Amino acid sequence: METEILTIAMLGLLGIGVFSGFPVALVLTATGFLAFVAAVVIGVTDFGHLGLIYLRVRGMLTNEGVQFTSVPLLIFLGLVLNASGVAATLFQTLGHVLKSVPGRYAIATLLIGLILAPAAGVIGASVVTVALVAYGPMLRSGYAPSTAGSAVAASGALGVVFPPAVLLFFVANVFQLRIALMYTALVIPVLLLVLFFSLFYAVTLRNRVDVALSDMEKPTIRDVLSVIIAIGVIAAIPLSIVGGIATLSEAAGIGVFGGLLVMAFRGRMTFARLNRTIVQTASMTSMVFFIVVGASIFSLGFNLIEGREVLLEWINGFDLGRWMTLALLLGIILVLGFVFDWIEILLVFFPILLPAFGQLDFSDHVGSDYFSKIWLAGLIALALQTSFLTPPFGYALFFAKMAAPPGVNLADIYRGAGPLVIIEILLIAVLALWPELITWLPELVLSKSDSPLLN
């Protein structure tokens, strides 16, 4: 009874603290310390074990299997490419290539998100990167505000789950998966999602004639070269990891070097711009790691009061089958995504739900226990991505409105996002029924690397 009361109190304090506007990292740290004190009071531990907090945080940050050094590099790469202005050139290039395709600017917007937004790191940066170059051409072509806004939001959300997205690093960390497998697991699902979104726009915009972008409708050789270099830089990161050529940190470092070359090649390498990019990287990286430390302290306190066991008991109390339990857990993640960024969900809430996921046995459905973890990780990443597009609280929708020109309101974006969310949910259902769409590439990678996991 004591543990149940403490679990409810701890979750309640966390909710109140987060919604009150206090920094999430401070709320997590304070709640974790209070839980430690509560654990002392009920006799679970004593103050002599206060050093567990230090050992837990230090152990996590120095874990050789988790390459946290790659996080600031990936964030810096995205900001460098954004500062280089390559997104605008890519949009013009794609607009020219897709000249005969209905809804070419909406489709070009999706492709920008697929190509460039993964390196932006967080949902806000991804959406704004796309919005700056895509809104104008779509609205000038007579696209409805709902169509333009939803395309921008969907594009930014796509980038959050496509390699080398930072989100996939943290999902792999939670499930203790090789990052190469996490990257390959999302390739086919995200490409299918882009295909379905593109077909939707091609059909619904089949009678729309897109206007010419500008005098730069036909890209110059320099424009095309800068786009090719940028795409090569981003693609080299997951490919070098999957191929076993470089670790994640090494690949991210090479990617940053390539991003700086793109900036210099485009003549945008100035001290002021570079300084601003470095400051932004430091700010975003600090935010991520403060949350990492706070989440570690929170998780320790929650474990000491046996909060995980209490939640697991509650979920099992519903007496649901494994499929209904999976649907419930994915639904919880979907709802959490209305309010919290993916960093907070994966580092704060997901460790609480992890035991419930851990007891689900889908090895007979997927083929093995290890690949069922990869399959579950892929479904969770897509559920997070879907939550960013789901009205009324989807993060991507708010950022799409924030970056929108006059005439595009939030209600318009809501209307446009509805059909896309339905498409995403249907895709998740298809991936749940046919796990091979997620596991085929990871299986191929492991078979080529002669991994002992196949034995």
C-alpha positions as CSV (number, residue, x, y, z in Angstrom):
1,M,0.0,0.0,0.0
2,E,2.8,2.4,0.9
3,T,4.5,1.8,-2.5
4,E,1.3,2.4,-4.4
5,I,0.7,5.7,-2.6
6,L,4.4,6.8,-3.2
7,T,4.1,5.9,-6.8
8,I,1.0,8.0,-7.3
9,A,2.5,10.8,-5.4
10,M,5.8,10.7,-7.4
11,L,3.9,10.7,-10.8
12,G,1.6,13.4,-9.5
13,L,4.6,15.6,-8.5
14,L,6.2,15.0,-11.8
15,G,3.1,16.1,-13.7
16,I,2.6,19.2,-11.6
17,G,6.2,20.2,-11.9
18,V,6.3,19.8,-15.6
19,F,3.0,21.6,-16.3
20,S,4.0,24.4,-14.0
21,G,6.6,25.5,-16.4
22,F,9.7,24.6,-14.4
23,P,12.7,23.2,-16.3
24,V,12.1,19.5,-16.8
25,A,15.6,18.6,-15.7
26,L,15.2,20.3,-12.4
27,V,11.7,18.8,-11.8
28,L,13.1,15.3,-12.5
29,T,16.1,15.8,-10.2
30,A,14.0,17.2,-7.3
31,T,11.3,14.5,-7.7
32,G,14.0,11.8,-7.7
33,F,15.6,13.1,-4.5
34,L,12.2,13.3,-2.8
35,A,11.6,9.7,-3.8
36,F,15.0,8.7,-2.3
37,V,14.0,10.4,1.0
38,A,10.6,8.6,0.9
39,A,12.4,5.3,0.3
40,V,14.5,6.0,3.5
41,V,11.4,6.8,5.4
42,I,9.7,3.5,4.5
43,G,12.9,1.6,5.2
44,V,13.8,0.5,1.7
45,T,17.3,2.2,1.9
46,D,19.2,4.7,4.1
47,F,21.0,8.0,3.6
48,G,24.3,6.1,3.5
49,H,23.4,5.0,0.0
50,L,23.0,8.5,-1.3
51,G,26.1,7.9,-3.3
52,L,24.0,5.6,-5.5
53,I,22.8,8.7,-7.3
54,Y,26.3,9.7,-8.3
55,L,27.3,6.1,-9.3
56,R,24.1,5.8,-11.4
57,V,24.7,9.1,-13.3
58,R,28.4,8.5,-13.7
59,G,27.8,4.9,-14.9
60,M,25.3,5.9,-17.5
61,L,27.3,8.8,-18.9
62,T,30.6,6.8,-19.0
63,N,29.0,3.6,-20.4
64,E,31.2,2.6,-23.3
65,G,28.3,1.0,-25.1
66,V,26.4,4.3,-25.3
67,Q,28.2,6.9,-27.5
68,F,26.8,10.1,-26.0
69,T,29.6,12.1,-27.6
70,S,27.8,11.7,-30.9
71,V,24.7,13.7,-29.7
72,P,26.3,17.2,-29.8
73,L,27.9,16.3,-33.2
74,L,24.6,15.3,-34.8
75,I,22.9,18.4,-33.4
76,F,25.8,20.6,-34.7
77,L,25.6,18.9,-38.1
78,G,21.9,19.8,-38.5
79,L,22.4,23.4,-37.4
80,V,25.4,23.8,-39.8
81,L,23.4,22.5,-42.8
82,N,20.5,24.8,-41.8
83,A,22.8,27.8,-41.6
84,S,24.3,26.9,-45.0
85,G,21.0,27.5,-46.7
86,V,21.1,24.2,-48.5
87,A,17.4,23.5,-47.7
88,A,16.2,26.3,-50.0
89,T,18.4,25.0,-52.8
90,L,17.2,21.5,-52.3
91,F,13.6,22.6,-52.5
92,Q,14.2,24.4,-55.8
93,T,16.1,21.4,-57.2
94,L,13.3,19.0,-56.2
95,G,10.7,21.4,-57.5
96,H,12.4,21.3,-60.9
97,V,12.9,17.5,-60.9
98,L,9.2,16.9,-60.0
99,K,7.9,19.4,-62.5
100,S,5.4,17.0,-64.0
101,V,4.2,15.5,-60.8
102,P,0.9,16.7,-59.3
103,G,1.4,18.4,-55.9
104,R,5.1,18.6,-56.6
105,Y,5.8,21.3,-53.9
106,A,4.0,19.3,-51.2
107,I,6.0,16.2,-52.2
108,A,9.2,18.2,-52.4
109,T,8.5,19.4,-48.8
110,L,8.2,15.8,-47.6
111,L,11.5,14.9,-49.3
112,I,13.3,17.8,-47.7
113,G,12.2,16.5,-44.3
114,L,13.4,13.0,-45.3
115,I,16.8,14.3,-46.5
116,L,17.8,17.2,-44.3
117,A,15.6,17.3,-41.2
118,P,17.0,14.1,-39.6
119,A,20.2,16.0,-38.8
120,A,18.2,18.9,-37.2
121,G,17.9,16.8,-34.0
122,V,14.7,17.9,-32.5
123,I,11.1,18.3,-33.8
124,G,11.2,22.1,-33.5
125,A,14.4,22.5,-35.5
126,S,13.1,20.0,-38.1
127,V,9.8,21.8,-38.7
128,V,11.3,25.3,-38.8
129,T,14.0,24.1,-41.2
130,V,11.4,23.0,-43.7
131,A,8.9,25.8,-43.1
132,L,11.4,28.6,-44.0
133,V,11.6,27.4,-47.6
134,A,8.3,25.5,-48.3
135,Y,5.4,27.7,-47.1
136,G,5.9,30.5,-49.7
137,P,5.9,28.4,-52.9
138,M,3.0,26.2,-51.8
139,L,0.8,29.2,-50.8
140,R,1.7,31.1,-54.0
141,S,0.6,28.0,-56.0
142,G,-2.8,28.2,-54.4
143,Y,-2.4,25.4,-51.9
144,A,-5.0,25.5,-49.1
145,P,-3.4,26.6,-45.8
146,S,-4.4,23.2,-44.4
147,T,-2.4,21.4,-47.1
148,A,0.6,23.7,-46.8
149,G,0.7,23.5,-43.0
150,S,0.2,19.8,-42.8
151,A,2.9,19.1,-45.4
152,V,5.4,21.3,-43.4
153,A,4.5,19.5,-40.1
154,A,4.6,16.1,-41.6
155,S,8.0,16.8,-43.3
156,G,9.6,17.9,-40.0
157,A,8.1,14.9,-38.1
158,L,9.5,12.5,-40.8
159,G,13.0,13.8,-40.1
160,V,12.8,12.9,-36.4
161,V,12.7,9.1,-37.2
162,F,14.8,8.8,-40.3
163,P,18.6,8.0,-40.0
164,P,20.7,9.6,-38.7
165,A,18.1,11.1,-36.4
166,V,19.1,11.7,-32.8
167,L,15.9,10.1,-31.6
168,L,16.9,6.7,-32.9
169,F,20.1,6.9,-30.9
170,F,18.1,7.2,-27.7
171,V,15.6,4.5,-28.7
172,A,18.5,2.1,-29.4
173,N,20.0,3.0,-26.0
174,V,16.7,2.2,-24.2
175,F,16.4,-1.2,-25.8
176,Q,20.2,-1.8,-25.8
177,L,20.3,-2.3,-29.5
178,R,23.1,-1.6,-31.9
179,I,22.6,1.8,-33.5
180,A,23.2,0.3,-37.0
181,L,20.2,-2.0,-36.5
182,M,18.0,0.8,-35.2
183,Y,18.9,2.9,-38.3
184,T,18.1,0.1,-40.7
185,A,14.9,-0.9,-39.0
186,L,13.3,2.5,-39.7
187,V,14.3,2.8,-43.4
188,I,11.5,0.8,-45.0
189,P,8.7,2.1,-42.7
190,V,9.7,5.7,-43.2
191,L,10.0,5.3,-47.0
192,L,6.6,3.7,-47.0
193,L,5.2,6.6,-45.0
194,V,6.7,9.1,-47.5
195,L,5.3,7.1,-50.4
196,F,1.8,7.0,-48.9
197,F,1.9,10.7,-48.0
198,S,3.1,11.6,-51.5
199,L,0.3,9.5,-53.1
200,F,-2.2,11.3,-50.9
201,Y,-1.0,14.7,-52.0
202,A,-0.6,13.7,-55.7
203,V,-4.3,12.5,-55.7
204,T,-5.8,15.4,-53.7
205,L,-3.8,18.0,-55.6
206,R,-4.1,16.5,-59.1
207,N,-5.9,19.5,-60.5
208,R,-3.5,22.0,-59.0
209,V,-0.9,23.8,-61.2
210,D,2.1,24.8,-59.3
211,V,3.6,28.2,-60.1
212,A,7.3,28.6,-60.9
213,L,9.5,29.2,-57.9
214,S,11.6,32.1,-59.2
215,D,14.3,32.8,-61.7
216,M,16.2,30.1,-59.9
217,E,13.6,27.5,-60.9
218,K,16.5,25.8,-62.8
219,P,19.3,25.2,-60.3
220,T,22.8,26.1,-61.2
221,I,25.6,23.5,-61.3
222,R,26.9,24.9,-58.0
223,D,23.4,24.5,-56.4
224,V,23.2,20.9,-57.6
225,L,26.7,20.1,-56.3
226,S,26.0,21.6,-52.9
227,V,22.9,19.5,-52.6
228,I,24.7,16.4,-53.7
229,I,27.5,17.0,-51.1
230,A,24.9,17.7,-48.3
231,I,23.0,14.5,-49.1
232,G,26.2,12.6,-49.3
233,V,27.3,13.9,-45.9
234,I,24.1,12.9,-44.2
235,A,23.9,9.5,-46.0
236,A,27.5,8.7,-45.1
237,I,26.7,8.6,-41.4
238,P,24.3,5.6,-41.3
239,L,26.0,3.9,-44.2
240,S,29.4,4.0,-42.6
241,I,27.9,2.7,-39.3
242,V,26.0,-0.1,-41.0
243,G,29.0,-1.0,-43.1
244,G,31.2,-1.3,-40.0
245,I,33.5,1.4,-41.2
246,A,33.1,3.8,-38.3
247,T,31.5,4.1,-34.9
248,L,28.6,6.5,-34.4
249,S,30.8,9.2,-32.9
250,E,33.4,8.9,-35.7
251,A,30.7,9.0,-38.4
252,A,29.1,12.0,-36.8
253,G,32.5,13.8,-36.7
254,I,33.1,13.1,-40.3
255,G,29.5,14.4,-41.0
256,V,30.2,17.6,-39.2
257,F,33.4,18.1,-41.3
258,G,31.4,17.6,-44.5
259,G,28.7,20.0,-43.3
260,L,31.3,22.7,-42.7
261,L,32.6,22.1,-46.2
262,V,29.1,22.6,-47.6
263,M,28.8,25.8,-45.7
264,A,32.2,27.0,-47.0
265,F,31.3,25.9,-50.6
266,R,28.2,28.0,-50.5
267,G,30.0,31.0,-49.3
268,R,28.2,31.2,-46.0
269,M,31.1,30.4,-43.6
270,T,31.3,33.6,-41.6
271,F,32.5,34.0,-38.0
272,A,29.2,35.4,-36.8
273,R,27.2,32.5,-38.4
274,L,29.5,29.8,-37.1
275,N,29.6,31.4,-33.6
276,R,25.8,31.5,-33.5
277,T,25.6,27.8,-34.6
278,I,28.1,26.7,-31.9
279,V,26.1,28.6,-29.2
280,Q,22.9,27.0,-30.4
281,T,24.5,23.5,-30.3
282,A,25.8,24.1,-26.8
283,S,22.4,25.2,-25.6
284,M,20.5,22.2,-27.2
285,T,23.1,19.7,-26.0
286,S,23.0,21.1,-22.5
287,M,19.3,20.7,-22.5
288,V,19.5,17.1,-23.6
289,F,22.1,16.1,-21.0
290,F,20.5,17.9,-18.1
291,I,17.4,15.9,-18.9
292,V,19.5,12.7,-19.2
293,V,21.0,13.3,-15.7
294,G,17.6,14.3,-14.2
295,A,15.9,11.3,-15.7
296,S,18.6,9.0,-14.2
297,I,18.0,10.4,-10.7
298,F,14.3,10.2,-11.2
299,S,14.5,6.6,-12.4
300,L,16.6,5.6,-9.4
301,G,14.1,7.1,-6.9
302,F,11.2,5.5,-8.8
303,N,12.9,2.1,-8.6
304,L,13.7,2.4,-4.9
305,I,10.0,2.9,-4.1
306,E,9.2,0.0,-6.4
307,G,7.2,2.2,-8.7
308,R,7.9,0.1,-11.8
309,E,6.5,-3.0,-10.1
310,V,3.4,-1.1,-9.1
311,L,2.7,0.1,-12.6
312,L,3.3,-3.3,-14.0
313,E,0.8,-4.8,-11.6
314,W,-1.7,-2.1,-12.6
315,I,-1.3,-2.9,-16.3
316,N,-1.5,-6.7,-15.7
317,G,-4.6,-6.0,-13.6
318,F,-6.5,-5.2,-16.8
319,D,-6.0,-8.8,-17.9
320,L,-5.4,-7.9,-21.5
321,G,-3.9,-10.1,-24.1
322,R,-0.5,-9.2,-25.5
323,W,-1.9,-7.4,-28.6
324,M,-4.3,-5.3,-26.5
325,T,-1.5,-4.5,-24.0
326,L,0.8,-3.5,-26.9
327,A,-2.0,-1.2,-28.3
328,L,-2.5,0.3,-24.8
329,L,1.2,1.0,-24.4
330,L,1.6,2.5,-27.8
331,G,-1.5,4.6,-27.1
332,I,0.0,5.9,-23.9
333,I,3.1,6.9,-25.8
334,L,0.9,8.6,-28.5
335,V,-0.9,10.6,-25.8
336,L,2.4,11.6,-24.0
337,G,3.6,12.9,-27.4
338,F,0.8,15.5,-27.3
339,V,2.5,17.2,-24.4
340,F,6.1,16.2,-24.1
341,D,9.0,16.2,-26.6
342,W,10.5,12.8,-27.5
343,I,13.6,13.4,-25.3
344,E,11.4,13.7,-22.2
345,I,9.2,10.7,-23.2
346,L,12.2,8.4,-23.9
347,L,14.3,9.4,-20.9
348,V,11.6,10.0,-18.3
349,F,8.4,8.1,-19.1
350,F,9.6,5.2,-21.2
351,P,11.8,3.7,-18.4
352,I,8.6,3.6,-16.3
353,L,6.8,1.7,-19.1
354,L,9.8,-0.5,-20.1
355,P,8.9,-3.5,-17.7
356,A,5.5,-3.7,-19.3
357,F,7.1,-3.8,-22.8
358,G,9.6,-6.3,-21.5
359,Q,7.0,-8.8,-20.5
360,L,5.4,-8.9,-23.9
361,D,6.6,-12.0,-25.8
362,F,6.3,-11.7,-29.5
363,S,9.2,-13.9,-30.4
364,D,6.8,-16.4,-32.1
365,H,5.3,-13.6,-34.2
366,V,8.6,-11.9,-35.2
367,G,10.9,-14.9,-35.3
368,S,13.2,-14.4,-32.4
369,D,13.3,-12.5,-29.1
370,Y,16.1,-10.1,-30.2
371,F,14.3,-9.1,-33.4
372,S,11.1,-8.7,-31.5
373,K,12.9,-5.9,-29.5
374,I,13.9,-4.3,-32.8
375,W,10.3,-4.5,-34.0
376,L,8.9,-3.0,-30.8
377,A,11.5,-0.2,-30.9
378,G,10.5,0.6,-34.5
379,L,6.8,0.7,-33.5
380,I,7.6,3.0,-30.6
381,A,9.6,5.4,-32.7
382,L,6.7,5.6,-35.2
383,A,4.2,6.1,-32.4
384,L,6.2,9.0,-31.2
385,Q,6.4,10.4,-34.7
386,T,2.6,10.1,-35.1
387,S,2.0,11.9,-31.8
388,F,3.7,14.9,-33.1
389,L,1.2,15.2,-35.9
390,T,-2.0,14.4,-33.9
391,P,-4.4,17.2,-33.1
392,P,-5.0,19.0,-30.8
393,F,-1.6,18.9,-29.1
394,G,0.9,17.6,-31.7
395,Y,4.3,19.3,-31.3
396,A,4.9,19.5,-35.1
397,L,1.5,21.2,-35.6
398,F,2.4,24.0,-33.1
399,F,5.8,24.6,-34.7
400,A,4.3,24.6,-38.2
401,K,1.9,27.3,-37.0
402,M,4.7,29.2,-35.3
403,A,6.7,29.4,-38.5
404,A,3.7,30.0,-40.8
405,P,3.1,33.2,-42.7
406,P,-0.1,35.2,-42.1
407,G,-3.2,33.5,-43.3
408,V,-2.3,30.0,-42.0
409,N,-4.0,29.3,-38.6
410,L,-3.8,26.4,-36.3
411,A,-7.3,25.1,-37.2
412,D,-6.2,24.9,-40.8
413,I,-3.2,22.8,-39.9
414,Y,-5.4,20.5,-37.7
415,R,-7.7,19.8,-40.7
416,G,-4.8,19.0,-43.0
417,A,-3.1,16.7,-40.4
418,G,-6.1,14.5,-39.8
419,P,-5.8,12.4,-43.0
420,L,-2.0,12.0,-42.4
421,V,-2.5,10.7,-38.9
422,I,-5.0,8.1,-40.2
423,I,-2.4,7.0,-42.8
424,E,0.3,6.7,-40.0
425,I,-1.9,4.7,-37.7
426,L,-2.8,2.3,-40.6
427,L,0.9,2.0,-41.4
428,I,1.7,1.1,-37.8
429,A,-1.1,-1.5,-37.9
430,V,0.4,-3.0,-41.1
431,L,3.9,-3.0,-39.5
432,A,2.5,-4.7,-36.4
433,L,1.0,-7.5,-38.5
434,W,4.0,-7.8,-40.9
435,P,7.1,-7.3,-38.7
436,E,9.3,-8.2,-41.7
437,L,8.9,-4.7,-42.9
438,I,10.9,-3.5,-39.9
439,T,13.2,-6.5,-39.3
440,W,14.2,-7.5,-42.8
441,L,17.1,-4.9,-43.2
442,P,18.4,-5.5,-39.7
443,E,18.4,-9.2,-40.3
444,L,20.3,-8.6,-43.6
445,V,22.9,-6.4,-41.7
446,L,23.4,-9.0,-39.0
447,S,23.8,-11.9,-41.5
448,K,26.4,-9.9,-43.5
449,S,28.3,-9.2,-40.3
450,D,28.3,-12.8,-39.0
451,S,26.9,-11.6,-35.7
452,P,26.7,-14.2,-32.9
453,L,23.1,-12.9,-32.3
454,L,22.1,-15.0,-35.3
455,N,23.3,-18.2,-33.6
